Amino acid sequence: MSHDDHGHDHHRHASPTNGGLDAAFRWGVGLNFGYTLLEATAGFWFGSLALLADAAHNLTDVAGLLIAWGAVAASRLRPNVRHTYGFGRATILAALANAVAILLGVGAVMWEAIGRMASPPDVAGLPVLLVATVGIGVNIGTALLFRGHGAHDLNARGAYLHMTADAAVSVGVIGSAAVILATGWSVLDPLAALAVSIVIAVTAARLLRDALHLAMDGVPPEVDAEALRDFLASQPGVAEVHDLRIRAHSTTVNEVTAHLVMPAGHPGDAFLAAVSADLRARFGIARATVQVELGDGPTCQAAKG
């Protein structure tokens, strides 16, 4: 088969926001670990399952933030002879691991809460209310750290959603503590723990779905595959587009490979550079690899698949 091969790899260069994301992780880990210690101590001291449930989840958030932060650092390592694609997939695997860990923790808390429904222990409402109030400030503050980074980064979006959900959870704990203070109904504590767990489970399930999609080389949700194919097909001299593959290299870098049938011949490097630039600008594609074929030989094996 007569054809010209040319791979044009257009990388996303480091930006000033990288330092901002590192700072967000640093502050997020510090704030949440400190609050987790406070909340767990108060939960054990006052016998509040709602506080212990939220503390357990906050601990998984701390671990999740550390894993995600480590994955971001790994994604910046240069490719080598054994890992020619680099280590960007670490960010997707981190998001997947975090979602699974959170769902397992939620299941354990729900099991304990259901067991306590029949014989709820006495709970000191005022201390629980005060600790949960501190939690609202910590969670909202941490969520705001990641808000600007979540639009194009699954890890950052996961952190933002978790912290936002935690803030809502803290509001629920405050509500149950206030009712306990007014009525003495301690059964509201395990009920609040169940509500906490359901909110967290919904958020984690969405993160799991998105992470699994990217881990299985699914087309990133922000990329319109049909529009991208139409764009390539509309380029001057292109008679056919086949073997179009779109995937996420990491939670922040998307890549495309494609075969373009161009009977008039290879259009030159300037054409490839222009196509790569347009793919970045229009579709957020940081890496584009294009193979040019003349279409005058046997059918390309990739096209048969």
C-alpha positions, 0 to 999 in steps of 0.5 A: 500500500502506497502511503505517507505516514506523518505523526504530528503530536501537539502537546499541552504545555504547562500553564500557570494554573498548574501551580494553582492546582498544587496549592489547592491540593496542599490547602485541601489536604491540610484543612480536611485532615485537621477537621477530620481529627477534630470531627472524629474526636468529637464523634467518639467523645459524644457518641455521634454516629453522624459525626463519625460517618462524616469524619470517615468520609472526610478521611477518604477525601484526604486520602483521595486528595493525596492520590489525585495529587500524586497522580497529577505529579506522575502525569507530568513525568516525561515518557520513557522507553518503557512508558512511551505514552507517559503517565497521564493515565494515572490521573484517570486511575486515581479518580476511579480508585477514589470513587470505589473507595468512597462507595465502600466506605459509604456502604460500611457507614450505612450498615452501621447506621441501620443497626443503630436505628433500633437502639440509638445511643444518647447524643449531645446535640450542642457539641455535634452542632458546633463541630458540624458548623466548623465543617461547613466552613472547611468544606466550602473553603476547600470546594472553592479551591478547586472550583476554577480547575474542575471544568476540564479536570476530572480529579479537580471536579471530583474534589469540588463535588465531594467538598460541595456534598460535604458542605450539604452533609454538614448542614444535615448534621446541624439540622439533626443536632438542632432537633435533638437539642429541642426534642431529645430524639436521638434516632435522628443521628443514625437517620442523618448518617443515612442521609449523609451516606446517600448524598455521598453515594450519589456523588461518588457513583457519578464520579465512578461512571465518568472515570470508568468511561475514560478508563475504557478509552471512551470519547471524553464527554466534552468532545463531539466525535461526529463534529470532529469527523466532519471537520477532518472530512471537510479539509481540502484534499481529504476524500475519506476519514477512517480509523478515527480514535478519540480518547482521554490521555489524562483527565486534562489532555485529550488525544486523537488519531486518524487516517486521512485519504488524500489522493492528490498526495501528502499536503505537507507539514504546514497542513498537519500543523494547521489541522492540529491547531484547529483541533486544539482550538475547536475541540480541546484536543491537545495531541493529534496524530494524523496518517495520510494515505493516497488511497491507490493501493489495497484497503488499509487494514485499520479501515477494515476494523 
